[in-house]
Amino acid sequence: MLGLPDERFGETVAAAVQLTGGWDLDGEALRAHVRGSLAGYKVPRQVVAVPEVTRGPNGKIDIPRIRALLAQSATPA
């Protein structure tokens, strides 16, 4: 999860999900699941399936690439 620019709030929470094993993305079910353990403002407003969550040479998530994939996605899941 990371923040994307938002006109109203400054930033909004978005999540990139790498699906494996033939799973389908149900954004509403994912949001309902995390609502049980996160504060409401931390629940992602946008959930997007990505082909791969890429990592840099140091093993950390490639945040600029994921942010670009999320920004390209026009429709939240």
C-alpha positions as a Python dict, from the first residue, in 0.01 Angstrom:
ca = {
    (1, 'M'): (0, 0, 0),
    (2, 'L'): (115, 348, -75),
    (3, 'G'): (-17, 699, -119),
    (4, 'L'): (-130, 852, -448),
    (5, 'P'): (-204, 1220, -507),
    (6, 'D'): (-565, 1318, -433),
    (7, 'E'): (-724, 1657, -492),
    (8, 'R'): (-950, 1642, -188),
    (9, 'F'): (-727, 1477, 74),
    (10, 'G'): (-377, 1545, -59),
    (11, 'E'): (-307, 1171, -73),
    (12, 'T'): (-522, 860, -85),
    (13, 'V'): (-427, 502, -2),
    (14, 'A'): (-386, 259, -291),
    (15, 'A'): (-288, -107, -296),
    (16, 'A'): (-113, -312, -563),
    (17, 'V'): (-187, -683, -541),
    (18, 'Q'): (6, -958, -717),
    (19, 'L'): (-232, -1246, -784),
    (20, 'T'): (-105, -1605, -792),
    (21, 'G'): (-263, -1945, -827),
    (22, 'G'): (-553, -1839, -1049),
    (23, 'W'): (-710, -1607, -793),
    (24, 'D'): (-938, -1322, -901),
    (25, 'L'): (-922, -976, -747),
    (26, 'D'): (-1225, -871, -546),
    (27, 'G'): (-1135, -521, -430),
    (28, 'E'): (-1444, -482, -213),
    (29, 'A'): (-1375, -811, -30),
    (30, 'L'): (-1014, -708, 26),
    (31, 'R'): (-1122, -370, 166),
    (32, 'A'): (-1376, -541, 394),
    (33, 'H'): (-1107, -778, 519),
    (34, 'V'): (-853, -507, 605),
    (35, 'R'): (-1122, -288, 765),
    (36, 'G'): (-1120, -538, 1053),
    (37, 'S'): (-760, -457, 1143),
    (38, 'L'): (-690, -109, 1002),
    (39, 'A'): (-828, 234, 1080),
    (40, 'G'): (-1077, 353, 817),
    (41, 'Y'): (-842, 612, 670),
    (42, 'K'): (-582, 340, 606),
    (43, 'V'): (-816, 118, 400),
    (44, 'P'): (-717, 145, 32),
    (45, 'R'): (-960, 337, -186),
    (46, 'Q'): (-800, 189, -497),
    (47, 'V'): (-699, -177, -535),
    (48, 'V'): (-524, -286, -854),
    (49, 'A'): (-395, -625, -968),
    (50, 'V'): (-41, -600, -1103),
    (51, 'P'): (145, -872, -1295),
    (52, 'E'): (439, -859, -1056),
    (53, 'V'): (542, -660, -751),
    (54, 'T'): (893, -579, -866),
    (55, 'R'): (1183, -537, -629),
    (56, 'G'): (1510, -354, -655),
    (57, 'P'): (1856, -510, -617),
    (58, 'N'): (1837, -448, -243),
    (59, 'G'): (1515, -655, -214),
    (60, 'K'): (1288, -360, -140),
    (61, 'I'): (970, -301, -337),
    (62, 'D'): (1018, -77, -642),
    (63, 'I'): (781, 197, -520),
    (64, 'P'): (816, 433, -821),
    (65, 'R'): (720, 150, -1060),
    (66, 'I'): (425, 39, -847),
    (67, 'R'): (310, 400, -806),
    (68, 'A'): (322, 441, -1187),
    (69, 'L'): (115, 124, -1236),
    (70, 'L'): (-143, 246, -986),
    (71, 'A'): (-158, 591, -1144),
    (72, 'Q'): (-216, 433, -1489),
    (73, 'S'): (-513, 236, -1361),
    (74, 'A'): (-828, 434, -1432),
    (75, 'T'): (-1078, 212, -1253),
    (76, 'P'): (-1046, 92, -896),
    (77, 'A'): (-1129, -274, -837),
}
